[in-house]
Amino acid sequence: MIDFNSVDELIAHLRAEGVKGERFATRFILVQGCRAWDDLVLKLTYEVDRVARLSEFCSGPDVFPDMTRLQKYLKEEASGCHSVLLIPLAECIRLDPESAEVIRYLAEWPAEKIRRLYIPLLSAEEFFFPEISRVSRYREGLLPDIWSLRGEGSSEIIVAPFPAGSGERPVAEGIKEYLSQWERGSVRKVWLITAMAAWLPVRRVWSECRVRVYPSSFDYVRRNVSWEELMEEWGSPGDWEWLADQVREGDSLDLVAGRLLNVAGYNAQQLFTLWQDLDERGRWLVWLWSKARSRPGSYLHHVLGRSSGLSDFSYNAVMTIFALPRSLSFSRERKELLERLGVNLMPAEFWERYRELTDPLDRVAVLTDLSVAEREQLVLCAGELLAGYAPDLWWEYLEVAFSKLTWYLQPAITGDEFVDAYFSAYNRCRLKDRADEELAILISKWADQQLLWSYPTRSDLLARQRSAGAKVLWVDAMGAEWMGLLTQLLTMSGQVECEVIIARANLPTITEANREWEDGEEVMRGLDDIAHHYAYQFPQSYLKAVEVIEEVAYRAQVLLSQCPAVVITSDHGLSRFAATSEAKVEAPEGARVEVRGRYAFLKEDNLDGSYNDMWVMEEGAAYLLTHNRFRGGSASPGEVHSGATPEECLTPVIIVRKTSAETQPRFELVTAKVKLNARGEGVLTVSCNRKVAGVELRVAGRVLPGQSTADFTWSFPLKGWKAGKYTGKLYSASQLVGEIAFEAVKGIIQNDLGL
């Protein structure tokens, strides 16, 4: 081998050597460095009679040169030429290693018609010497010396069947154009687009000339983002081509996904919040990124483990819950995920698996309030749980699945012992759709003690609020049973606070006797229509009533933007159990029974009626205080009113105001560990940063009013509690103001021992 330090030195040797008579014409020139290549090729073109360019032997834009044609050309068309330059053979062999065998053929080209055949090969040692060594004359030292020229400069070639990343480097579309670029000079960086990429060697590195071959856009993505576990079936060819086009050199999956989705890093909650605003490709990228980055053990991670593509993602988000143990965190995360995915209809397979579950708690754990059918099932399940399971076992699951049901089950505390107890019991019975013994005891107390007279009428309350500039919003047939749900809906934004006062409607509890709205005051109807509909069904009709209450909350907030306060009240309430009760009683002698049997008009000669603690008499009529019906009244499939049960005649007056600019109350636990005595009694204490009018603690269906002590401290007496860990929510002015976690313990604790 003859080494040259410069192109000029090589050219001088070429001129001197070219006049000698030799048996073989070929002179291989091994070139190192793109700068040396550029200088050499440029100067060689002036030293030879003809330049044979391999691109001219390509029969199409994306095929390799036909070596048979090349040989024919050298034998026939180039005959008689003193010297020929053949370029760029190394670039052809680099892509198609099988064509390297032409080196053996050309090495022994006779110096007959062509005196000299110069073949410069850039960075070719790795494939040149294995081939030339197979030529016996080379091994015997009978062939001309190989020339070597060293220089500087490297090149990097990316070969792929797609144009991804082409914005950062020149593009060669097809093999022919690629070779043509090398014929004009070295190619430092180029993206070669060729359909042959899938059949070329996957990856080869040749010293200063590096070639990276990507058989597919998927392979390009997988290798560039360094994710070996990435699988091609996770996306369509179009998906991979789109993503490959976005990947830049040095990108990781986190970098490219973050850039495309305009986020700082992977955050599942943030990404799925964006889901509805993303196009199909954006959603696929979120899915793919989550495949790589979702937290192990999370519900999302389990879902993605079963999902093989975006097309089955929503389905698996629905169904994976059946393959996992019951878990509050799984239920919570699943609901959030389904909500963000926009799932509002369960597939048939879901209901097939659902029907296999026998435990109502297991059923609640797989349900959400996102679809009508699920909401119906949740009401039915809640009824079962209320009938036979301790709330501590299921309350948080129901709160996750259908929070509005738990809000309904916890009426706002009014400070009135009877009202708070009665509507807590009544609402539980509403979800069971049957009255129970506790409700029967309370309704008897109501009747025996004639408690309805303990409550003021609405008139004076409304007059004071109107004079203060409040707007009054009337809701036909909304009894006190709805005050818990309504106040929660109103205060959930944190910008509204509520005050609840219980008032008494006029008897009979019908609209005509309670039409107290003034001109311009809005009356929202809907509850009464649902209650009296001939096709009333439980739980469907109950859920329609919930929707009406949601509309009331929305309307009240709109009005609140126009005035300092809004008062929500009603003309009367409704009773489900007065409608469904089978118990009938005889009306006073000679009385004319109203159509629903809830009250009766007395005869003029019997206006005092026959005394009975089941009814109250006023202005010539007897009104039932209980859930019975006067004989002669007709049954109703839904709900009724006109009588004097608490749910019919006690109406809420809810004063809604914007939250004051005063510092928001913050609470801290004073007793994180509450010691219980043998009867399960103890005291939980919290402190507040400022004075508040009242505080209530809600824990798994229990509602405990706080008792104020000095220094902004509030205590909550616990009675009949079991040892265990609890989480609770603190409310003030019907607004959620804090959450706490505490532990109730029995027996001796460290403090008792002075430790």
C-alpha positions in Angstrom: 0.0 0.0 0.0 1.2 3.4 -0.9 0.3 6.2 1.6 -0.1 9.8 0.5 -0.2 12.8 2.8 -2.0 15.1 0.3 -4.0 15.0 -2.8 -1.3 16.8 -4.8 1.2 14.2 -3.8 -1.2 11.5 -5.0 -1.9 13.3 -8.3 1.8 13.6 -8.9 2.3 9.9 -8.4 -0.7 9.2 -10.6 0.8 11.1 -13.5 4.1 9.5 -13.2 2.7 6.0 -12.8 0.1 6.5 -15.5 2.6 6.3 -18.4 3.9 2.9 -17.4 2.7 -0.2 -19.0 0.9 -2.5 -16.6 -1.1 -5.7 -16.8 -4.0 -4.5 -14.7 -5.8 -1.1 -15.0 -7.5 -0.7 -11.6 -6.1 1.6 -9.0 -8.1 1.5 -5.7 -7.7 4.7 -3.7 -8.7 4.3 0.0 -9.8 7.7 1.2 -10.3 8.8 4.8 -12.2 12.0 5.4 -14.8 13.9 3.4 -12.5 16.9 2.8 -9.9 14.6 1.2 -12.7 13.0 -0.9 -13.9 16.4 -2.2 -10.4 17.6 -3.1 -9.5 14.3 -4.7 -12.6 13.8 -6.8 -12.5 17.4 -8.1 -8.9 17.0 -9.2 -9.2 13.5 -10.6 -11.9 14.6 -13.0 -9.3 16.8 -14.7 -6.8 13.9 -14.9 -9.0 11.3 -16.7 -10.6 11.0 -20.1 -14.0 9.9 -18.7 -16.0 9.8 -15.4 -18.2 6.8 -14.9 -21.0 7.9 -12.6 -22.9 5.0 -10.9 -26.1 7.1 -10.7 -26.3 6.8 -14.5 -26.5 3.0 -14.2 -29.7 3.2 -12.1 -32.7 2.1 -14.2 -35.1 4.0 -11.9 -35.0 6.7 -9.3 -35.0 4.3 -6.4 -32.9 1.3 -7.6 -29.3 0.4 -7.2 -26.9 0.6 -10.2 -26.9 -2.3 -12.6 -23.4 -3.7 -12.3 -23.8 -5.8 -15.4 -24.4 -2.6 -17.4 -21.4 -1.1 -15.7 -19.2 -3.9 -16.8 -20.6 -3.8 -20.3 -19.9 0.0 -20.4 -16.3 -0.5 -19.3 -15.8 -3.1 -21.9 -17.5 -1.4 -24.8 -18.3 2.3 -24.5 -15.3 3.3 -22.4 -12.9 1.3 -24.5 -10.1 3.3 -26.0 -10.2 5.8 -23.1 -6.7 6.1 -21.6 -8.2 6.6 -18.1 -11.6 6.3 -16.4 -12.8 7.5 -12.9 -15.5 5.4 -11.3 -17.5 7.0 -8.5 -19.0 6.6 -5.9 -18.7 2.8 -5.5 -18.2 2.8 -1.7 -21.5 4.6 -1.2 -23.3 2.0 -3.2 -21.6 -0.9 -1.3 -22.3 0.8 2.0 -26.0 0.5 1.4 -25.9 -2.8 -0.4 -23.1 -4.9 1.0 -23.8 -7.8 -1.4 -22.6 -5.6 -4.3 -19.1 -5.6 -2.7 -18.2 -8.6 -4.8 -17.7 -6.2 -7.8 -14.5 -5.2 -6.1 -13.1 -8.7 -6.9 -14.1 -8.4 -10.5 -12.8 -4.8 -11.0 -9.5 -5.6 -9.2 -8.4 -7.7 -12.2 -9.6 -5.4 -14.9 -7.1 -5.8 -17.8 -5.1 -2.8 -19.0 -6.0 -3.3 -22.6 -8.6 -0.9 -23.9 -8.5 1.1 -20.6 -5.0 1.9 -19.4 -6.1 3.1 -15.9 -9.4 2.7 -13.9 -9.3 4.9 -10.8 -11.8 3.9 -8.1 -11.7 6.1 -5.0 -13.4 4.5 -2.0 -14.3 6.6 1.0 -14.0 4.9 4.5 -14.1 1.5 2.8 -11.5 -0.5 4.7 -14.0 -2.6 6.5 -15.6 -4.1 3.4 -12.7 -3.5 0.9 -10.1 -5.8 2.5 -12.4 -8.8 3.1 -13.3 -8.7 -0.6 -9.9 -8.0 -2.1 -8.4 -10.7 0.1 -10.5 -13.2 -1.8 -8.6 -12.4 -5.0 -5.7 -14.9 -5.3 -3.5 -12.5 -7.3 -3.8 -9.9 -4.5 -2.7 -12.5 -2.0 0.2 -13.4 -4.2 1.2 -9.7 -4.6 0.5 -9.7 -8.4 -1.9 -6.7 -8.3 -1.0 -3.0 -8.4 -0.5 -1.3 -5.0 -3.5 0.1 -3.2 -3.2 3.8 -2.7 -4.2 5.4 0.6 -5.1 9.1 1.2 -5.9 10.4 4.7 -7.8 13.5 5.5 -10.5 14.9 7.8 -14.3 15.2 7.8 -17.1 12.8 8.5 -20.5 12.1 7.1 -23.8 10.9 8.5 -26.4 9.2 6.4 -29.9 8.3 7.6 -31.7 5.9 5.4 -35.5 5.4 5.9 -38.6 4.9 3.8 -40.2 8.1 5.0 -39.2 11.8 5.1 -39.1 12.2 8.9 -36.7 14.7 10.4 -35.9 16.0 6.9 -36.2 19.5 8.0 -32.9 19.3 9.8 -30.8 17.9 6.9 -30.7 17.8 3.1 -32.9 15.1 1.5 -32.1 12.6 -1.3 -35.2 11.1 -2.7 -34.2 7.7 -4.0 -30.9 5.8 -4.5 -30.2 7.5 -7.8 -30.3 11.0 -6.4 -28.3 9.9 -3.4 -25.4 8.6 -5.5 -25.7 11.7 -7.7 -25.0 13.9 -4.6 -21.9 12.0 -3.8 -20.7 12.3 -7.4 -20.8 16.1 -7.0 -18.9 16.0 -3.7 -19.1 14.6 -0.2 -22.4 14.5 1.6 -21.9 15.5 5.2 -25.5 15.0 6.3 -28.4 13.6 4.3 -31.7 11.9 4.7 -32.1 9.2 2.1 -35.7 8.3 1.4 -35.9 4.9 -0.2 -38.4 2.1 -0.2 -35.5 -0.3 0.0 -34.8 0.7 3.6 -36.8 -2.3 5.0 -34.4 -4.7 3.3 -31.1 -3.0 4.0 -28.8 -3.8 6.9 -30.4 -2.3 10.0 -27.4 -0.4 11.2 -23.7 -0.2 10.1 -21.0 2.2 11.2 -18.0 2.8 8.9 -15.4 4.9 10.7 -15.9 8.5 9.5 -18.9 7.6 7.3 -21.8 6.6 9.5 -25.0 5.1 8.0 -28.1 4.6 10.1 -30.8 2.5 8.4 -34.3 2.6 9.7 -36.5 -0.1 8.0 -39.7 1.7 9.2 -40.9 4.8 10.9 -41.6 2.7 13.9 -38.0 1.5 14.1 -36.8 5.1 13.8 -39.0 6.2 16.7 -38.0 3.2 18.9 -34.3 3.7 18.4 -34.3 7.5 18.6 -36.3 7.7 21.8 -34.4 4.8 23.3 -37.4 2.7 24.2 -36.6 -0.9 23.5 -39.9 -2.2 24.8 -41.9 -0.1 22.3 -44.1 -2.3 20.1 -45.1 -1.7 16.5 -48.7 -2.8 17.0 -49.2 0.0 19.5 -49.8 2.4 16.5 -50.7 2.4 12.9 -48.2 3.0 10.1 -49.6 6.5 9.9 -49.1 7.1 13.6 -45.5 6.1 13.5 -44.8 8.1 10.4 -46.4 11.2 12.1 -44.4 10.7 15.3 -41.2 10.0 13.4 -41.6 13.3 11.6 -41.7 15.1 14.9 -38.6 13.4 16.5 -35.5 15.5 16.5 -31.9 14.3 17.1 -31.3 13.7 20.7 -35.0 13.6 21.6 -36.3 11.3 24.3 -39.9 10.3 24.4 -40.4 12.8 27.3 -38.9 15.6 25.2 -40.9 15.0 22.0 -44.2 14.3 23.7 -43.8 17.3 26.0 -43.0 19.5 23.0 -46.0 18.3 21.0 -48.4 18.4 23.8 -47.1 21.7 25.2 -46.5 20.4 28.7 -43.4 20.5 30.9 -43.3 16.8 31.7 -45.5 13.7 32.1 -48.4 14.3 34.4 -51.3 11.9 33.9 -53.9 14.1 35.5 -52.9 17.1 33.4 -52.7 15.1 30.1 -56.1 13.5 30.4 -57.6 16.8 31.4 -56.5 17.9 27.9 -58.0 14.8 26.3 -61.2 16.3 24.9 -59.3 19.1 23.2 -56.8 16.8 21.5 -57.1 15.4 18.0 -56.7 11.7 17.3 -52.9 11.9 17.0 -52.6 13.9 20.2 -54.7 11.4 22.1 -52.6 8.5 20.7 -49.5 10.3 21.9 -50.9 10.7 25.4 -51.8 7.0 25.4 -48.3 6.1 24.2 -46.6 8.3 26.7 -48.7 6.9 29.5 -47.6 3.4 28.4 -44.1 4.4 29.2 -44.6 6.7 32.2 -47.8 5.8 34.1 -47.3 5.1 37.8 -46.9 1.3 38.4 -49.7 0.1 40.6 -52.1 2.9 39.5 -55.4 2.1 37.8 -54.2 3.7 34.6 -51.1 1.5 34.6 -53.3 -1.6 34.9 -55.5 -0.4 32.1 -52.6 0.3 29.8 -51.2 -3.1 30.5 -54.3 -4.6 28.9 -54.6 -2.0 26.1 -52.8 -2.6 22.8 -53.9 0.6 21.1 -55.9 3.7 21.3 -58.9 1.9 19.8 -59.3 -0.3 22.9 -58.2 2.2 25.5 -61.7 3.4 26.6 -63.0 -0.1 26.6 -60.2 -1.3 28.9 -60.6 1.8 31.1 -64.1 0.6 31.7 -63.5 -3.1 32.1 -60.1 -3.4 33.9 -61.8 -2.8 37.2 -63.3 -6.3 37.2 -59.8 -7.8 37.1 -58.6 -5.9 40.2 -59.3 -6.3 43.9 -61.8 -3.8 45.3 -60.0 -0.6 46.1 -61.2 2.9 46.8 -58.2 4.4 45.0 -58.9 2.3 41.9 -62.6 3.3 41.9 -61.7 7.0 42.3 -59.0 7.0 39.7 -61.2 5.0 37.2 -64.0 7.5 37.5 -61.7 10.4 36.9 -60.2 8.7 33.9 -63.6 7.8 32.4 -64.8 11.3 32.9 -61.9 12.8 31.1 -62.1 10.2 28.3 -65.8 11.3 27.8 -67.2 7.8 28.5 -70.9 8.1 29.3 -72.2 4.8 28.1 -71.1 1.4 29.4 -70.6 -1.4 26.9 -72.8 -4.6 27.0 -69.8 -6.5 28.4 -69.7 -4.3 31.4 -73.3 -5.1 32.3 -72.7 -8.8 31.8 -69.8 -8.7 34.3 -71.8 -6.4 36.6 -74.7 -8.8 36.9 -72.3 -11.4 38.2 -71.6 -9.3 41.3 -73.8 -10.1 44.3 -72.4 -7.8 47.0 -73.8 -4.3 46.6 -70.5 -2.8 47.8 -68.7 -4.6 45.0 -71.3 -3.2 42.6 -70.9 0.4 43.8 -67.1 0.0 43.5 -67.4 -0.5 39.7 -70.1 2.1 39.1 -69.9 5.8 38.3 -72.5 8.5 37.9 -71.4 9.2 34.3 -74.3 7.3 32.6 -78.0 7.2 33.3 -78.1 3.4 33.7 -75.3 3.5 36.3 -76.9 6.3 38.3 -80.1 4.2 38.5 -78.1 1.2 39.7 -76.3 3.3 42.3 -79.5 4.5 43.8 -80.7 0.9 44.1 -77.3 -0.2 45.6 -77.4 2.7 48.0 -80.8 1.5 49.2 -79.4 -2.0 49.8 -76.4 -0.7 51.6 -78.5 1.5 53.8 -80.7 -1.4 54.7 -78.0 -3.8 55.8 -74.5 -2.4 55.9 -72.7 -0.1 58.3 -72.0 3.3 56.6 -68.3 3.0 57.5 -67.9 0.2 55.0 -69.4 1.8 52.0 -69.8 5.6 52.4 -66.5 6.6 50.7 -67.2 4.3 47.8 -70.6 5.9 47.2 -69.1 9.3 47.7 -66.6 8.5 44.8 -69.2 6.9 42.6 -72.1 9.3 43.0 -71.3 12.2 45.4 -74.7 13.8 45.0 -76.3 10.8 46.7 -74.1 11.3 49.8 -74.9 15.0 49.7 -78.6 14.1 49.6 -78.1 11.7 52.5 -76.6 14.5 54.7 -79.2 17.3 55.0 -77.8 20.6 56.0 -77.7 21.0 59.8 -80.3 23.5 60.8 -79.7 23.4 64.6 -83.3 22.0 65.1 -82.9 18.6 66.6 -86.1 17.2 65.2 -85.6 18.5 61.7 -82.1 17.3 61.5 -83.0 13.8 62.7 -86.2 13.5 60.7 -84.8 14.5 57.3 -81.7 12.4 57.8 -84.0 9.4 58.4 -86.4 10.4 55.6 -83.7 10.7 53.0 -82.3 7.4 53.9 -85.7 5.9 53.5 -86.2 7.6 50.1 -83.2 5.8 48.7 -84.5 2.5 50.1 -87.9 3.5 48.7 -89.6 2.4 51.9 -90.2 3.8 55.3 -88.5 2.1 58.3 -89.0 1.9 62.0 -86.8 5.0 62.7 -88.9 7.1 60.4 -92.1 5.7 62.0 -90.9 6.7 65.4 -90.1 10.2 64.3 -93.4 10.8 62.4 -95.2 9.6 65.5 -93.3 12.2 67.6 -94.2 14.8 65.0 -97.9 13.9 65.3 -98.1 13.3 69.0 -96.4 16.6 69.9 -98.0 18.7 67.1 -94.5 19.9 66.2 -95.5 21.7 63.0 -96.6 24.7 65.1 -93.0 25.1 66.3 -91.9 26.5 63.0 -92.4 30.0 61.6 -94.2 30.8 58.4 -92.2 32.1 55.4 -93.8 35.5 55.1 -91.8 37.4 57.7 -88.5 35.7 56.7 -89.0 36.6 53.0 -90.1 40.2 53.8 -86.9 40.9 55.7 -84.7 39.4 52.9 -86.6 41.3 50.2 -86.1 44.6 52.0 -82.4 43.9 52.1 -82.3 43.6 48.3 -82.3 39.8 48.0 -84.0 38.1 45.0 -86.3 35.3 45.8 -86.3 32.1 43.7 -89.3 29.8 44.2 -89.0 26.1 43.5 -92.4 24.4 43.3 -92.7 21.3 45.6 -89.2 21.5 47.0 -89.3 20.3 50.6 -86.6 20.3 53.2 -85.4 16.9 52.0 -83.4 18.7 49.2 -81.5 21.2 51.4 -78.4 19.0 51.8 -78.0 18.4 48.1 -78.8 21.9 47.1 -76.5 23.6 49.6 -73.6 21.3 48.5 -74.2 22.2 44.8 -74.3 25.8 45.6 -71.1 25.9 47.8 -68.9 23.4 45.9 -67.1 26.3 44.0 -66.0 27.8 47.3 -67.4 31.2 46.4 -70.8 30.9 48.0 -72.1 30.3 51.5 -75.5 29.4 52.6 -77.8 29.8 55.7 -80.7 27.4 56.0 -83.9 28.3 58.0 -86.8 25.9 58.2 -90.3 27.5 57.7 -93.8 26.1 57.7 -96.1 26.1 54.7 -99.7 27.0 54.9 -102.3 24.2 55.1 -103.3 22.5 52.9 -99.8 22.2 51.4 -100.9 23.0 47.9 -99.7 25.8 45.6 -103.0 27.7 45.8 -102.7 28.1 49.6 -99.0 29.0 49.4 -98.8 31.4 46.4 -96.6 34.0 48.1 -94.4 35.0 45.3 -94.4 38.6 44.1 -94.4 40.0 40.6 -91.1 39.4 38.9 -90.1 36.6 41.2 -89.1 33.4 39.3 -90.9 30.1 40.0 -89.1 26.9 38.9 -91.3 24.0 38.2 -90.5 20.4 37.6 -90.5 18.6 40.9 -94.3 18.7 41.1 -94.7 17.4 37.5 -92.4 14.5 38.2 -94.2 13.6 41.5 -97.6 13.5 39.8 -96.6 11.8 36.5 -98.7 8.7 35.8 -95.5 6.8 34.9 -93.6 7.6 38.1 -90.9 5.0 38.6 -88.2 4.6 41.2 -85.3 5.3 40.9 -85.8 7.0 37.5 -88.1 9.7 38.8 -86.0 10.3 41.8 -83.0 11.0 39.5 -85.0 13.4 37.4 -85.8 15.3 40.6 -82.0 15.5 41.3 -81.6 17.1 37.9 -84.2 19.7 38.8 -82.2 20.6 41.9 -79.1 20.9 39.9 -80.9 23.4 37.6 -82.0 25.3 40.7 -78.4 25.6 41.9 -77.3 26.9 38.5 -80.1 29.4 38.3 -79.4 30.7 41.8 -75.8 31.3 41.0 -76.8 33.3 37.9 -79.1 35.4 40.1 -76.4 35.9 42.7 -74.3 37.7 40.1 -77.0 40.3 39.9 -77.7 41.0 43.6 -76.1 40.6 47.1 -78.2 37.6 48.1 -80.6 35.0 46.7 -83.3 33.3 48.8 -84.4 29.9 47.6 -87.7 28.6 49.0 -90.7 26.7 48.1 -94.5 26.7 48.4 -94.7 23.1 49.8 -92.9 19.8 49.8 -93.7 16.2 48.7 -94.2 12.9 50.5 -93.2 9.6 48.9 -94.4 7.5 51.8 -97.8 9.2 52.1 -98.3 8.1 48.5 -97.1 4.5 48.9 -98.5 3.8 52.4 -101.2 1.1 52.5 -102.5 2.3 55.9 -105.9 4.0 55.7 -107.8 5.7 58.5 -111.4 6.8 58.8 -111.9 10.5 58.4 -114.0 12.4 61.0 -117.6 11.6 60.7 -119.3 13.3 57.7 -116.0 14.7 56.4 -115.4 15.0 52.7 -112.1 13.5 51.8 -109.7 15.3 49.4 -108.8 13.2 46.3 -105.4 12.0 47.5 -106.7 11.4 51.0 -104.3 13.7 52.7 -106.9 16.0 54.2 -110.7 16.1 54.7 -113.2 19.0 54.9 -115.3 18.7 58.1 -119.0 19.0 58.2 -120.3 22.3 59.5 -121.9 20.6 62.4 -118.7 18.8 63.3 -116.0 21.4 62.8 -114.1 20.2 65.9 -114.0 16.7 64.4 -113.0 13.7 66.4 -109.7 14.3 68.1 -107.0 12.1 66.8 -103.2 12.6 67.1 -102.8 11.5 63.4 -104.2 14.7 62.1 -104.4 18.4 62.9 -107.4 20.6 62.4 -107.4 24.1 60.9 -110.1 26.2 59.3 -112.6 23.4 59.0 -110.3 20.7 57.7 -108.4 17.8 59.1 -104.8 17.4 57.8 -102.9 14.1 58.3 -99.7 14.5 60.2 -98.6 10.9 59.4 -98.2 8.8 56.2 -101.7 7.4 56.4 -104.5 8.2 54.0 -108.1 9.0 54.8 -110.2 6.2 53.5 -111.8 7.3 50.2 -108.7 8.9 48.9 -107.0 7.5 45.8 -103.5 6.0 45.7 -100.7 7.6 43.8 -97.7 5.9 42.1 -95.4 8.8 42.8 -95.4 11.5 45.5 -98.2 13.5 47.1 -98.7 16.7 49.0 -101.5 18.7 50.7 -101.1 16.9 54.1 -99.1 17.9 57.1 -96.1 15.6 57.3 -92.7 17.3 57.8 -91.7 16.6 54.2 -95.0 18.2 53.0 -95.2 21.3 55.2 -91.6 22.1 56.2 -89.9 24.1 53.5 -86.4 25.4 53.5 -85.5 29.1 53.2 -82.0 29.0 51.9 -80.2 32.4 52.0 -77.3 32.3 49.5 -74.5 34.9 49.6 -71.1 35.3 48.0 -68.3 34.3 50.3 -67.1 37.3 52.4 -63.7 38.8 51.7 -62.8 37.8 55.3 -59.9 35.4 55.6 -61.0 31.9 54.7 -61.2 29.7 57.8 -58.5 27.1 58.2 -58.8 24.3 60.7 -56.1 22.1 62.4 -56.6 19.0 64.5 -55.9 19.4 68.2 -56.6 15.7 69.0 -55.4 13.6 66.1 -55.9 10.5 68.3 -59.2 10.4 70.1 -59.5 8.2 73.2 -62.8 6.3 73.4 -64.3 5.0 76.6 -66.0 1.6 76.9 -69.2 3.1 75.5 -67.4 4.4 72.4 -67.5 8.0 73.6 -64.8 10.6 73.2 -64.2 14.2 72.1 -62.5 15.4 68.8 -61.1 18.9 68.9 -60.1 21.2 66.1 -58.9 24.8 66.1 -59.7 27.5 63.6 -57.7 30.6 62.6 -60.7 32.9 63.1 -64.1 33.2 64.5 -66.9 31.3 62.6 -70.6 31.1 63.3 -70.7 27.3 63.3 -68.9 24.2 62.3 -70.1 20.7 61.5 -68.2 17.5 61.0 -69.3 14.9 58.5 -67.8 11.4 58.7 -69.2 8.4 56.7 -72.8 9.6 56.9 -72.6 11.0 60.4 -73.2 14.7 60.8 -71.9 16.2 64.1 -72.5 19.8 65.0 -69.5 21.4 66.7 -69.5 23.0 70.1 -67.6 26.3 70.4 -65.0 26.8 73.2 -62.5 29.6 73.8 -59.8 30.6 71.4 -61.6 29.6 68.2 -61.6 25.9 69.2 -64.4 23.5 68.3 -65.2 20.1 69.9 -67.2 17.3 68.5 -68.6 14.7 71.0 -68.3 11.2 69.6 -70.9 8.7 70.8 -71.0 5.0 69.9 -67.9 5.1 67.8 -65.6 2.1 67.1 -61.8 2.2 67.2 -60.3 2.9 63.8 -59.0 5.5 61.4 -61.4 8.1 60.0 -61.4 10.9 57.4 -63.9 13.7 57.8 -65.0 16.9 56.2 -65.6 20.2 58.0 -68.4 22.5 56.9 -69.2 26.1 57.9 -72.1 28.0 56.4 -72.8 24.8 54.4 -69.5 25.3 52.7 -66.6 22.8 52.8 -63.8 24.4 54.7 -61.5 21.6 55.5 -60.7 17.9 55.6 -59.2 16.0 58.6 -58.0 12.5 59.3 -58.0 11.2 62.9 -57.9 7.9 64.8 -60.2 6.7 67.5 -58.6 4.3 70.0 -59.7 2.3 72.9 -57.6 1.3 75.9 -54.4 2.8 77.2 -52.3 5.0 75.0 -48.9 6.5 75.5 -50.2 9.8 77.0 -51.9 7.7 79.8 -48.5 6.4 80.8 -46.8 9.7 80.7 -44.7 8.7 77.7 
